[in-house]
Amino acid sequence: MYCKWCGMESEDDKRCTWCGKAIDPSGITREKATSETRPVSDTGNTSSNDPMEVLGEVLLVDKPDTGETDVYSPVETKKRESKLVRQPSVTPVTSSLRLEKYLSIMLILMALGMLVVHFHKDAWLNQFVPLLFISGLLLGVFEVIPDYHDELREDVLFLVGVTFLAGPVYGTLVYWLYSSIRQRTNNSLLVLMASYIVIRFGLGFAAHGIRDTVRYLALPNLSLHPMLHVAELIPLVLIGGGWGVSSFVRVFLDELTDEEKTHA
């Protein structure tokens, strides 16, 4: 079932597995919308006489079938033509298409970042910080994951806490186990953490090699020094900050698109 709040396909029929909001069973979903068909006439013809389908577009013409030829003045003809509503066919944006848009940009940025870090190991942090922010930003702008809302507060606080104590890998694993026990997993946070871990692994491998990177990812952070635990939260804040800003950026981009359509 598709969630009417974020538009994502939920594995749970009662609560969205992406945004965590309750799914209204009485709401109209995409499955119902796509299953609607035209009314069948008495003769068995499913086509309608009102719309004219031309090259994937629907031209709505309000013209009665009187059998006579109507003659209009040039002014009336222009008015009638201005009332014609042209509705181009729109291709639905699926989850896979959103993910492809995100990956098409992030893979290029990751490849460039790993190339720079491979030859300039001191620039590792300079590549790691912006990539985390950009990743969170693009995940929200392309709607790979829905926007942050207050219902995620409990999940975010729990994930931040376990990441502070054990690091990103074990923090994500503990959060997944916790969500499985309560039978309510927020996929948005899991996607966000997966992106964080992939970026950390890729840049760490290019800068320090596979052994150091695997050691960092496989071993939990059991240090007694508090600053080392605080350092685990900095990347989480960066990628989460990009995710939070994405809602404002998307609104700004939508306004620009509407202005271009208006001028066109």
Secondary structure, DSSP 4 states (H G I P E B T S, - for coil): -B-TTT-PBPSSSSB-TTT-PBP-TTSPPHHHHHH--PPP-TTS----SSEEEETTEEEE------SS-----HHHHHHHHHTPEEEE------HHHHHHHHHHHHHHHHHHHHHHHHH-GGGHHHHHHHHHHHHHHHHHHTTSSPPP-GGGHHHHHHHHHHHHHH-HHHHHHHHHHHHHHHT---HHHHHHHHHHHHHHHHHHHHHH-HHHHHHHHHS----S-HHHHHHHHHHHHHHHHHHHHHHHHHHHHHHHHHHHHHH-
